[in-house]
């Protein structure tokens, strides 16, 4: 079972990976940072945004389509989410029967 700080490290590593993937489209000196965290039945949901947007509030610095990162507390898996539905939809997709 993961602790929240361990899950946060996984989420931050995933944000760094995502940043590298889209670096051609974003300011390479900017980074992605956790903007909010929610604990849920299977782990934690990490919402993220560009550091520049969090510092300045400039709309042009905001990310779009950045699906939350869901970390499974049982095994540290990064579970797929999206932006088409509320996060509860994705959480319930990953819950095992009987939990």
C-alpha positions in Angstrom: 0.0 0.0 0.0 1.3 3.4 -1.0 1.4 6.5 1.1 0.2 9.8 -0.3 3.8 11.2 -0.5 4.9 8.1 -2.5 1.9 8.5 -4.8 2.7 12.2 -5.2 6.2 11.3 -6.4 4.7 8.9 -9.0 2.3 11.7 -10.2 5.2 14.2 -10.4 7.2 11.8 -12.4 4.2 11.3 -14.8 3.8 15.0 -15.1 7.5 15.4 -16.0 7.0 12.7 -18.6 4.0 14.4 -20.1 5.8 17.7 -20.1 8.6 16.2 -22.1 6.1 14.7 -24.6 4.5 18.1 -25.3 7.6 20.3 -24.8 7.6 21.3 -28.5 4.2 23.0 -27.9 4.9 24.6 -24.5 7.5 26.8 -22.9 10.4 24.3 -22.3 11.4 26.4 -19.2 7.9 25.9 -17.7 6.9 22.8 -15.8 3.7 21.1 -14.7 2.8 21.2 -11.0 0.1 19.7 -8.8 -2.8 22.1 -8.5 -5.0 19.9 -6.3 -5.2 16.5 -4.8 -8.2 14.4 -3.9 -8.2 11.1 -2.0 -10.6 8.5 -3.4 -11.5 4.9 -2.7 -8.6 3.5 -4.7 -5.9 6.1 -4.2 -5.4 9.7 -5.1 -6.3 12.0 -8.0 -3.7 14.6 -8.9 -4.8 17.6 -10.9 -2.0 19.6 -12.6 -1.4 22.8 -14.4 1.5 24.8 -15.8 3.7 26.4 -13.1 3.5 29.7 -15.0 -0.3 29.7 -14.9 -0.3 28.9 -11.2 2.2 31.8 -10.6 0.6 34.4 -12.8 -3.0 33.4 -13.6 -2.4 34.2 -17.3 -5.0 32.4 -19.3 -2.5 31.9 -22.2 -0.3 29.9 -19.9 -3.1 27.4 -18.9 -3.0 23.8 -20.0 -6.1 22.4 -21.8 -7.1 18.8 -22.0 -4.8 17.8 -19.1 -6.6 14.7 -17.7 -6.1 14.1 -14.0 -3.5 11.5 -12.9 -5.0 8.7 -10.9 -2.6 6.7 -8.7 -3.7 3.3 -7.3 -2.7 3.0 -3.7 -2.7 -0.8 -3.9 0.2 -1.1 -6.4 1.3 2.4 -7.5 -0.3 2.0 -11.0 -1.0 5.1 -13.0 -4.6 4.5 -14.1 -6.0 6.0 -17.3 -8.5 8.9 -16.9 -9.8 11.5 -19.3 -11.6 14.8 -19.6 -14.9 13.6 -21.2 -16.5 12.6 -17.9 -16.2 13.6 -14.2 -13.3 11.9 -12.4 -15.8 9.6 -10.5 -16.6 7.9 -13.8 -12.9 6.9 -14.2 -12.5 5.9 -10.6 -15.5 3.6 -10.8 -14.1 2.0 -14.0 -11.0 1.0 -12.0 -12.7 -0.2 -8.8 -12.8 -3.9 -8.3 -16.1 -5.5 -7.4 -16.8 -5.7 -3.7 -14.7 -2.7 -2.8 
